[in-house]
Amino acid sequence: MLKVWGRSTSINVQKVMFAVGELGLAHERYDVGGPFGKLDTPEYGMLNPNRLVPTIDDNGFVLWESNAIVRHLAQRYGRGGLSPADEQTFAKADAWMDWSLSTLYGDIISTCFLQLIRTPAQSRDNAAVDAAAKRVGQRLEILNRQLSGRDYILGDQPTIADVAVGTLMFRYYNLQISRPTLSGVDGWYARLMARPAYRQHVMIDFESMKVDGA
């Protein structure tokens, strides 16, 4: 059985669990990291020398790094579905996964989320939040064009591209930031929210992660 280490509120764990849910994989998830600790144990260090989450054990195959995990699970258990069978389509999905990290993650998570949720209000850099939100809105115009005439990023069914980019969207749409109206992205996000795996593993209230005074 697939084993997943990582707390449910970690966005990178959510990404993996979204894929696990879409693939319908039997699994066990262990709460580690954040308030649960355990990352500094010798046992966890043997699994993941970075001492970060997520980590998986797929029937004896241990892997860390969320995008690598999503690709592995999709290729092993979802070829032709979550993992496009066509090599060029897979490459495009892979590119969107990288895009989510290089273009969106820093502004949404490292700036907006950390400033608004993990930083007391008196210490917050509101100018940085506003600038990051503006950049995200501009960059999502690229995705908005891609979604024209499509239900999902590469067609009529979700792929690893939607898993990687889509996991970021719950926080993006639920943080107190300015957002442009992008009909394609808005419709795609609504379709993601209708998927059981997204509702279960990504749409997790992050209010408990707020620090005092945030």
Backbone bond lengths (Angstrom), bond angles and torsions (degrees), N, CA, C in turn:
res aa  C-N    CA-C-N  psi(-1)  N-CA   C-N-CA  omega(-1)  CA-C   N-CA-C  phi
1 M - - - 1.467 - - 1.534 109.83 -
2 L 1.304 115.45 144.04 1.454 121.43 177.67 1.526 110.26 -66.61
3 K 1.331 115.56 133.60 1.456 121.41 175.49 1.525 108.52 -116.26
4 V 1.314 115.53 135.74 1.463 121.36 -179.68 1.516 108.40 -127.14
5 W 1.340 115.89 127.61 1.449 120.76 175.85 1.526 109.01 -105.19
6 G 1.341 115.90 127.92 1.455 120.33 178.05 1.510 111.35 150.71
7 R 1.324 116.14 143.06 1.468 121.72 -179.83 1.527 110.53 -72.65
8 S 1.321 115.35 149.49 1.464 120.67 -174.34 1.514 113.04 -67.16
9 T 1.338 117.96 -20.87 1.465 120.51 -178.24 1.526 113.19 -86.95
10 S 1.326 118.30 -6.84 1.466 120.80 177.29 1.519 109.54 -74.13
11 I 1.329 117.07 128.57 1.467 118.86 -177.11 1.522 111.79 -65.09
12 N 1.328 118.16 -32.11 1.453 119.87 179.30 1.520 111.59 -73.98
13 V 1.329 116.74 -32.23 1.463 120.07 172.59 1.525 109.67 -68.71
14 Q 1.321 116.80 -40.16 1.465 120.57 178.35 1.527 110.99 -58.79
15 K 1.314 116.03 -38.97 1.461 120.35 178.82 1.525 110.75 -59.71
16 V 1.323 115.71 -46.90 1.462 120.59 179.29 1.525 110.47 -65.08
17 M 1.323 116.40 -43.12 1.464 119.39 -177.01 1.528 111.55 -69.96
18 F 1.317 117.85 -30.95 1.467 121.05 173.66 1.529 109.02 -59.72
19 A 1.331 116.35 -45.29 1.468 119.96 177.85 1.526 111.11 -64.90
20 V 1.335 116.20 -43.11 1.469 120.20 178.63 1.521 110.17 -58.37
21 G 1.330 116.26 -43.72 1.456 120.07 179.33 1.510 112.86 -65.37
22 E 1.327 117.14 -43.53 1.462 120.53 178.68 1.528 111.18 -61.97
23 L 1.322 116.32 -35.68 1.464 121.12 -178.44 1.519 112.52 -83.37
24 G 1.324 117.01 -10.47 1.458 120.91 178.78 1.515 113.29 66.07
25 L 1.323 117.68 37.23 1.454 121.57 -175.07 1.526 111.91 -86.46
26 A 1.318 115.43 132.62 1.461 119.98 171.25 1.524 107.72 -65.49
27 H 1.322 116.39 135.77 1.457 118.66 -173.58 1.518 111.28 -158.38
28 E 1.311 114.31 164.83 1.451 122.52 168.21 1.526 107.03 -126.66
29 R 1.331 116.70 133.36 1.458 120.31 177.48 1.516 108.89 -116.31
30 Y 1.332 115.32 134.96 1.451 121.61 -177.84 1.528 109.55 -112.10
31 D 1.326 116.41 128.98 1.461 121.21 179.11 1.525 110.09 -73.59
32 V 1.317 116.20 110.73 1.461 122.41 172.10 1.520 107.41 -138.24
33 G 1.316 115.60 157.58 1.454 120.21 -178.90 1.516 111.66 88.30
34 G 1.324 116.46 161.74 1.458 120.85 -179.84 1.512 110.78 59.01
35 P 1.330 118.36 -133.79 1.470 120.73 -177.35 1.523 113.11 -67.71
36 F 1.325 117.69 -14.68 1.461 120.46 -178.41 1.527 112.79 -86.10
37 G 1.326 116.67 -17.66 1.457 119.72 179.23 1.523 112.56 62.23
38 K 1.318 116.20 -143.94 1.464 126.12 175.71 1.525 113.92 75.75
39 L 1.345 117.66 -3.70 1.461 118.84 -179.64 1.525 111.76 -72.14
40 D 1.332 116.18 -21.64 1.458 119.45 -175.93 1.529 112.93 -94.44
41 T 1.326 117.02 8.63 1.458 119.23 179.65 1.525 110.41 -77.73
42 P 1.326 117.74 151.36 1.465 120.36 176.52 1.522 112.23 -58.39
43 E 1.331 116.30 -35.55 1.461 120.26 -178.17 1.531 110.96 -64.41
44 Y 1.343 116.30 -43.43 1.466 117.90 -179.90 1.523 110.78 -71.67
45 G 1.316 116.70 -36.06 1.455 119.59 177.59 1.510 113.22 -60.06
46 M 1.329 116.78 -29.96 1.461 120.59 176.49 1.527 110.85 -69.19
47 L 1.321 116.61 -31.37 1.465 120.95 179.41 1.526 111.36 -79.92
48 N 1.314 116.03 -44.12 1.460 121.10 -175.22 1.522 109.37 -140.80
49 P 1.322 118.16 102.07 1.466 120.37 -176.81 1.525 113.03 -65.39
50 N 1.342 117.95 -16.57 1.461 121.33 176.52 1.522 111.98 -76.19
51 R 1.335 115.82 -18.75 1.470 122.99 -178.39 1.527 111.79 56.90
52 L 1.327 114.47 43.25 1.454 122.50 175.83 1.521 108.24 -123.39
53 V 1.322 116.34 171.62 1.464 120.85 174.44 1.521 108.51 -117.94
54 P 1.347 116.19 152.90 1.468 128.88 5.32 1.525 112.87 -91.57
55 T 1.320 113.54 165.75 1.460 123.64 168.56 1.518 106.64 -136.27
56 I 1.316 116.90 144.91 1.468 119.88 175.97 1.521 110.05 -125.68
57 D 1.314 114.25 156.94 1.467 123.04 167.03 1.522 105.62 -126.36
58 D 1.316 116.00 105.22 1.462 122.18 -178.08 1.523 108.29 -99.78
59 N 1.337 114.54 85.00 1.458 120.61 179.76 1.525 112.02 54.24
60 G 1.328 115.23 45.76 1.444 120.80 176.73 1.520 114.70 100.74
61 F 1.326 117.37 -12.07 1.462 121.53 178.22 1.518 108.57 -98.07
62 V 1.324 116.66 112.27 1.463 122.16 -176.96 1.524 108.99 -96.18
63 L 1.330 115.36 135.18 1.466 120.55 -177.44 1.511 109.24 -147.86
64 W 1.355 115.83 143.14 1.460 121.30 172.95 1.520 108.89 -127.73
65 E 1.317 116.26 173.36 1.471 126.73 -170.86 1.532 110.10 82.29
66 S 1.327 114.96 115.63 1.473 120.19 -169.50 1.522 113.84 -60.46
67 N 1.330 118.73 -43.38 1.462 119.10 -179.56 1.521 111.11 -65.18
68 A 1.331 116.76 -40.42 1.465 120.07 178.03 1.525 110.25 -62.69
69 I 1.331 116.67 -39.98 1.461 120.58 179.17 1.525 110.66 -63.90
70 V 1.328 116.80 -45.68 1.466 120.42 179.65 1.524 110.49 -60.21
71 R 1.325 117.23 -45.53 1.466 120.06 179.27 1.524 111.04 -61.49
72 H 1.330 116.14 -45.12 1.466 119.71 -179.33 1.523 111.44 -60.03
73 L 1.335 116.48 -50.10 1.461 119.42 -177.94 1.522 111.62 -63.44
74 A 1.329 116.63 -41.05 1.462 120.13 -179.08 1.524 111.39 -66.66
75 Q 1.329 116.98 -40.24 1.458 119.32 -179.91 1.520 111.84 -71.15
76 R 1.319 116.48 -34.89 1.465 119.01 -178.92 1.517 113.07 -78.30
77 Y 1.336 116.25 -38.46 1.469 119.52 -171.67 1.531 114.06 -116.75
78 G 1.336 117.83 -7.08 1.465 118.93 -175.11 1.500 113.80 -137.07
79 R 1.341 117.40 32.66 1.465 119.82 179.45 1.529 109.71 -63.96
80 G 1.308 114.97 129.61 1.464 120.17 -176.41 1.518 112.40 91.09
81 G 1.329 116.45 -6.08 1.463 121.16 178.20 1.513 109.64 -124.68
82 L 1.327 115.62 -99.63 1.455 119.29 178.41 1.527 111.32 -61.85
83 S 1.318 116.30 -30.49 1.469 121.65 173.50 1.517 108.74 -106.80
84 P 1.327 119.06 108.89 1.467 120.13 -178.19 1.525 111.58 -57.42
85 A 1.320 116.42 136.12 1.465 121.06 -178.35 1.525 111.55 -71.90
86 D 1.324 116.47 -35.41 1.454 120.83 179.81 1.532 109.69 -71.32
87 E 1.323 117.39 130.36 1.460 121.39 -174.66 1.527 112.23 -61.12
88 Q 1.312 117.29 -40.36 1.460 119.11 -178.05 1.523 111.37 -70.74
89 T 1.334 116.66 -37.08 1.463 119.26 177.24 1.521 110.07 -67.78
90 F 1.332 116.09 -38.63 1.465 119.27 176.10 1.531 110.13 -61.08
91 A 1.326 116.70 -42.33 1.469 120.23 179.43 1.523 110.64 -60.94
92 K 1.326 117.56 -39.10 1.462 120.36 177.66 1.523 110.95 -65.49
93 A 1.338 116.62 -41.70 1.461 120.15 177.42 1.520 110.29 -62.11
94 D 1.311 115.87 -41.23 1.460 121.95 178.47 1.532 110.56 -61.88
95 A 1.324 116.06 -40.17 1.467 120.01 178.60 1.526 111.04 -62.59
96 W 1.324 117.49 -40.44 1.466 119.83 177.99 1.522 110.95 -66.17
97 M 1.339 117.55 -33.18 1.461 119.87 175.44 1.530 110.20 -61.38
98 D 1.336 116.24 -47.31 1.463 119.85 177.77 1.522 110.97 -62.77
99 W 1.325 116.16 -38.79 1.469 121.18 179.36 1.523 110.57 -59.92
100 S 1.323 116.43 -38.84 1.463 118.96 -179.74 1.520 111.28 -60.92
101 L 1.331 116.61 -36.27 1.461 120.41 179.97 1.529 112.09 -79.26
102 S 1.321 115.52 -45.82 1.466 119.12 -173.23 1.521 113.10 -78.21
103 T 1.330 118.02 -25.99 1.458 121.29 -170.69 1.524 114.18 -111.82
104 L 1.334 117.73 -31.51 1.460 120.04 -174.68 1.522 114.45 -111.96
105 Y 1.321 117.29 -39.77 1.470 121.16 -169.44 1.527 112.49 -57.23
106 G 1.319 116.95 -46.62 1.454 119.74 -176.13 1.515 112.55 -59.28
107 D 1.329 116.78 -45.14 1.463 120.11 -177.58 1.528 112.06 -74.50
108 I 1.339 116.98 -41.73 1.473 119.01 -177.47 1.520 111.34 -73.16
109 I 1.318 116.62 -49.41 1.463 120.38 -172.86 1.526 112.18 -92.66
110 S 1.336 117.10 -55.70 1.465 119.64 -173.49 1.523 112.69 -68.42
111 T 1.336 117.12 -25.47 1.468 119.18 178.38 1.528 111.47 -107.25
112 C 1.318 118.51 -68.39 1.467 120.46 -172.35 1.530 112.40 -61.92
113 F 1.314 116.90 -51.22 1.469 119.42 -177.20 1.527 111.25 -65.76
114 L 1.306 117.07 -47.57 1.464 119.41 -177.69 1.523 111.64 -65.11
115 Q 1.330 117.09 -37.61 1.454 119.55 -179.70 1.528 112.01 -72.07
116 L 1.323 117.60 -41.38 1.463 121.36 -173.95 1.521 113.42 -84.96
117 I 1.317 117.71 -26.68 1.462 121.07 -174.65 1.527 112.35 -111.35
118 R 1.315 116.79 -35.25 1.464 120.18 -172.26 1.526 113.31 -109.17
119 T 1.338 116.55 10.14 1.466 120.73 -178.96 1.526 109.32 -130.39
120 P 1.332 118.78 128.94 1.472 119.96 175.96 1.526 110.58 -57.34
121 A 1.321 116.10 145.50 1.461 121.32 -174.35 1.525 112.84 -55.95
122 Q 1.331 116.94 -37.24 1.463 119.13 -177.47 1.523 112.56 -70.17
123 S 1.316 117.22 -16.63 1.468 121.32 179.32 1.524 112.53 -105.04
124 R 1.290 116.79 2.56 1.467 122.13 -172.83 1.526 111.74 -74.59
125 D 1.328 114.93 142.36 1.466 121.41 174.96 1.527 107.95 -98.53
126 N 1.315 116.03 86.84 1.466 120.44 -175.58 1.522 112.06 -65.44
127 A 1.311 117.35 -32.55 1.462 119.97 178.86 1.522 110.20 -64.91
128 A 1.336 116.91 -39.25 1.466 120.63 178.25 1.522 110.53 -65.71
129 V 1.333 117.09 -39.22 1.463 120.92 177.95 1.523 110.59 -63.29
130 D 1.320 117.32 -46.64 1.460 121.11 -179.37 1.530 111.24 -62.31
131 A 1.328 116.48 -41.61 1.459 120.17 -179.95 1.525 111.33 -67.27
132 A 1.330 116.19 -39.97 1.462 120.07 179.39 1.524 110.85 -66.24
133 A 1.331 116.86 -43.80 1.464 120.66 179.18 1.523 110.97 -61.25
134 K 1.316 115.96 -39.35 1.464 119.52 178.56 1.528 110.97 -64.39
135 R 1.339 116.60 -42.60 1.471 119.70 178.88 1.523 110.99 -63.26
136 V 1.317 117.32 -42.14 1.465 120.05 179.41 1.518 110.23 -60.94
137 G 1.324 116.53 -45.44 1.459 119.48 179.10 1.512 112.01 -58.46
138 Q 1.310 116.54 -40.77 1.468 120.28 178.80 1.529 111.35 -66.81
139 R 1.314 116.12 -41.81 1.461 119.83 -178.15 1.514 112.13 -71.40
140 L 1.330 116.28 -29.82 1.456 118.86 177.69 1.528 112.01 -70.27
141 E 1.316 117.27 -14.46 1.464 119.29 173.49 1.530 110.16 -63.16
142 I 1.327 117.38 -30.50 1.470 121.30 176.02 1.520 109.28 -63.73
143 L 1.331 116.27 -47.20 1.465 120.70 178.06 1.519 110.76 -64.88
144 N 1.318 116.88 -37.54 1.467 120.43 -179.97 1.529 110.68 -59.89
145 R 1.315 116.92 -41.63 1.472 120.28 177.26 1.526 110.72 -66.80
146 Q 1.321 116.87 -39.66 1.460 120.35 179.25 1.522 111.77 -62.35
147 L 1.313 116.84 -33.48 1.465 121.58 -176.56 1.527 113.16 -82.05
148 S 1.302 117.54 -4.11 1.460 119.85 179.12 1.523 110.44 -59.99
149 G 1.319 116.55 119.16 1.462 121.45 -179.86 1.517 114.19 77.87
150 R 1.339 117.82 7.38 1.461 121.26 -179.33 1.523 110.28 -125.42
151 D 1.322 116.49 145.10 1.461 120.57 173.96 1.521 111.12 -77.26
152 Y 1.329 115.14 -36.10 1.455 121.04 -179.41 1.519 108.34 -129.56
153 I 1.328 116.87 176.93 1.459 119.70 -168.17 1.524 112.89 -59.38
154 L 1.316 117.29 -36.25 1.463 119.35 -178.08 1.519 114.14 -116.33
155 G 1.310 117.50 9.73 1.461 117.65 178.43 1.509 113.17 155.30
156 D 1.328 115.47 -140.82 1.464 120.06 -172.45 1.519 113.87 -96.12
157 Q 1.331 117.56 4.18 1.451 119.94 175.48 1.528 109.33 -141.65
158 P 1.339 116.83 152.71 1.462 118.94 -178.72 1.519 112.06 -71.34
159 T 1.315 115.31 150.28 1.458 122.48 176.41 1.534 107.73 -130.90
160 I 1.317 114.68 -175.23 1.462 119.42 176.47 1.519 112.00 -57.15
161 A 1.316 117.36 -25.51 1.469 120.47 176.73 1.519 110.68 -62.59
162 D 1.324 116.48 -45.85 1.461 120.91 -179.78 1.522 111.25 -67.69
163 V 1.338 116.68 -33.59 1.467 120.06 177.68 1.522 110.05 -62.85
164 A 1.320 116.39 -49.70 1.462 120.24 -175.86 1.522 112.67 -68.28
165 V 1.320 116.76 -49.94 1.467 119.66 -178.33 1.519 110.27 -73.79
166 G 1.319 116.32 -41.13 1.453 121.01 -174.82 1.513 114.41 -64.36
167 T 1.327 116.93 -33.20 1.455 119.18 -179.95 1.520 111.54 -61.67
168 L 1.328 117.30 -32.65 1.462 121.11 178.98 1.526 112.49 -70.11
169 M 1.315 116.49 -23.20 1.460 119.57 -169.77 1.509 113.88 -70.49
170 F 1.335 118.53 -30.40 1.460 118.49 -180.00 1.523 110.78 -61.34
171 R 1.311 116.67 -42.38 1.461 119.15 178.74 1.531 110.23 -71.55
172 Y 1.311 116.11 -40.28 1.468 119.30 179.61 1.528 110.73 -57.63
173 Y 1.330 117.23 -45.26 1.453 120.56 -176.12 1.528 113.22 -79.48
174 N 1.327 118.16 -11.34 1.460 119.84 -176.50 1.525 113.77 -116.10
175 L 1.319 117.17 4.66 1.451 120.50 170.71 1.527 109.51 -88.42
176 Q 1.308 116.41 153.27 1.469 121.26 -179.83 1.529 109.30 -82.61
177 I 1.329 114.63 75.44 1.460 121.79 179.54 1.525 108.45 -133.52
178 S 1.321 115.64 162.93 1.466 119.59 177.14 1.523 109.13 -79.87
179 R 1.320 115.87 141.07 1.465 121.82 -179.51 1.524 109.62 -137.38
180 P 1.313 117.87 135.82 1.463 119.53 175.33 1.521 110.04 -75.13
181 T 1.308 116.42 159.17 1.464 120.87 174.06 1.521 108.24 -84.23
182 L 1.318 115.69 115.06 1.463 122.43 179.03 1.523 106.80 -127.04
183 S 1.319 116.69 99.69 1.469 120.71 -169.93 1.522 112.82 -58.91
184 G 1.336 117.13 -37.41 1.455 119.46 -179.39 1.513 111.95 -66.98
185 V 1.318 116.47 -46.07 1.465 121.13 179.32 1.523 110.49 -67.66
186 D 1.329 116.76 -41.12 1.466 120.22 179.59 1.526 110.82 -61.57
187 G 1.324 117.77 -43.36 1.457 121.29 179.62 1.515 111.99 -66.79
188 W 1.320 115.92 -40.29 1.471 121.01 177.86 1.521 110.36 -63.04
189 Y 1.315 116.81 -43.46 1.461 120.27 178.70 1.530 110.69 -62.18
190 A 1.324 117.19 -39.36 1.466 120.21 176.90 1.521 110.67 -62.10
191 R 1.328 117.33 -38.97 1.471 119.84 178.04 1.524 110.88 -67.28
192 L 1.322 117.16 -37.42 1.464 119.27 176.50 1.524 110.30 -62.13
193 M 1.317 116.59 -44.60 1.462 120.24 -178.16 1.530 112.55 -63.51
194 A 1.311 117.23 -21.46 1.462 120.99 178.56 1.523 112.21 -81.65
195 R 1.314 117.87 -9.74 1.465 121.19 -177.86 1.534 109.36 -86.06
196 P 1.329 117.45 129.13 1.468 120.48 -177.72 1.523 113.77 -55.24
197 A 1.334 117.96 -40.93 1.463 120.15 -178.57 1.518 111.25 -64.70
198 Y 1.317 117.50 -35.65 1.465 121.44 178.55 1.520 110.16 -69.57
199 R 1.321 116.31 -44.46 1.459 119.70 179.99 1.528 110.86 -61.87
200 Q 1.317 116.75 -41.23 1.460 120.39 -175.65 1.528 113.00 -73.62
201 H 1.319 116.57 -42.00 1.460 119.24 -168.50 1.528 115.23 -106.45
202 V 1.314 118.05 -19.32 1.464 120.35 -177.05 1.530 112.10 -110.26
203 M 1.306 116.96 -38.55 1.459 120.05 -176.25 1.530 110.62 -82.58
204 I 1.319 114.42 65.34 1.457 122.48 -177.64 1.529 108.52 -109.59
205 D 1.308 115.60 124.57 1.460 121.21 -178.20 1.527 110.29 -55.96
206 F 1.325 116.46 127.19 1.458 119.21 -179.18 1.527 112.50 -105.16
207 E 1.329 117.35 14.24 1.457 120.46 178.43 1.528 111.65 -60.99
208 S 1.344 116.08 -32.61 1.469 119.53 -179.55 1.513 112.10 -66.37
209 M 1.326 117.13 -14.89 1.467 121.40 -179.14 1.521 111.83 -87.60
210 K 1.336 117.32 -6.19 1.459 120.13 -179.73 1.523 110.69 -67.30
211 V 1.312 115.54 135.85 1.459 119.51 173.80 1.527 108.69 -82.26
212 D 1.302 116.26 162.09 1.471 120.00 177.98 1.519 110.39 -57.70
213 G 1.312 115.49 130.69 1.451 120.67 177.16 1.520 114.87 87.16
214 A 1.331 117.09 0.93 1.473 119.34 179.86 1.520 110.73 -76.02
